[in-house]
Amino acid sequence: MDINDSETESAGGIEPASDLSEIAAECAASNLLDFAAQLAGLAEDLKALSSKPIEPIPTLAEPEDQPESGSSGITLKIEPSRQ
């Protein structure tokens, strides 16, 4: 008896290939069920998001587009920095 035989006996013997195939099939089915559950959750999230109206994101308007709020007459012009 060599070392590999004793390790196999202590591990409970070699399982037949049909048992391993069944185990692999059960694992695959379990993974598919988990994946399907995640997809269902995403579908619910998308459904909830689709019921909400899309609101525009406010952007900074150019100074000439903004109404004047005071009588100071000071205009600030911001230019991009040059590096």
C-alpha positions as CSV (number, residue, x, y, z in Angstrom):
1,M,0.0,0.0,0.0
2,D,1.4,3.4,-0.9
3,I,0.7,6.8,0.5
4,N,-2.0,7.7,-2.1
5,D,-4.0,4.6,-1.2
6,S,-4.0,5.4,2.5
7,E,-5.1,9.0,1.9
8,T,-7.9,7.7,-0.3
9,E,-9.1,5.3,2.4
10,S,-9.0,7.9,5.1
11,A,-11.0,10.3,2.9
12,G,-13.8,7.8,2.6
13,G,-12.8,6.2,-0.7
14,I,-13.2,7.3,-4.3
15,E,-16.7,8.4,-5.2
16,P,-18.0,7.0,-8.5
17,A,-18.1,9.5,-11.4
18,S,-21.9,9.3,-11.4
19,D,-22.0,10.7,-7.8
20,L,-19.6,13.5,-8.8
21,S,-21.8,14.3,-11.8
22,E,-24.8,14.5,-9.5
23,I,-23.0,16.8,-7.1
24,A,-21.8,19.0,-10.0
25,A,-25.4,19.2,-11.4
26,E,-26.8,20.2,-7.9
27,C,-24.1,22.9,-7.5
28,A,-24.9,24.2,-11.0
29,A,-28.6,24.2,-10.3
30,S,-28.0,26.0,-7.0
31,N,-25.8,28.6,-8.7
32,L,-28.4,29.1,-11.4
33,L,-31.1,29.6,-8.8
34,D,-29.0,32.2,-7.0
35,F,-28.3,34.0,-10.3
36,A,-32.0,34.0,-11.2
37,A,-32.9,35.5,-7.8
38,Q,-30.3,38.2,-8.4
39,L,-31.8,38.9,-11.9
40,A,-35.3,39.1,-10.4
41,G,-34.1,41.6,-7.8
42,L,-32.5,43.7,-10.5
43,A,-35.7,43.6,-12.5
44,E,-37.6,44.9,-9.5
45,D,-35.1,47.7,-9.1
46,L,-35.4,48.6,-12.8
47,K,-39.2,48.6,-12.5
48,A,-39.1,50.9,-9.5
49,L,-36.7,53.2,-11.3
50,S,-38.8,53.3,-14.5
51,S,-41.8,54.6,-12.6
52,K,-39.8,57.7,-11.4
53,P,-39.6,60.7,-13.8
54,I,-36.2,61.7,-15.0
55,E,-35.2,65.1,-13.6
56,P,-32.6,67.2,-15.3
57,I,-29.5,67.9,-13.4
58,P,-29.1,71.6,-12.9
59,T,-26.0,73.0,-14.5
60,L,-24.2,76.3,-13.9
61,A,-25.4,78.9,-16.4
62,E,-23.1,81.4,-18.1
63,P,-23.0,84.8,-16.4
64,E,-24.9,86.5,-19.2
65,D,-27.7,83.9,-18.9
66,Q,-28.3,84.7,-15.2
67,P,-30.6,87.5,-14.2
68,E,-28.9,90.3,-12.4
69,S,-29.6,90.1,-8.7
70,G,-28.0,93.3,-7.6
71,S,-27.0,96.8,-8.7
72,S,-23.3,96.4,-8.1
73,G,-22.6,95.8,-11.8
74,I,-19.6,93.6,-11.0
75,T,-19.2,90.7,-13.4
76,L,-16.9,87.8,-12.6
77,K,-15.4,85.8,-15.5
78,I,-13.8,82.4,-14.6
79,E,-11.3,81.1,-17.1
80,P,-9.8,77.6,-17.1
81,S,-6.3,77.4,-15.6
82,R,-3.5,76.6,-18.0
83,Q,-0.9,74.1,-16.7
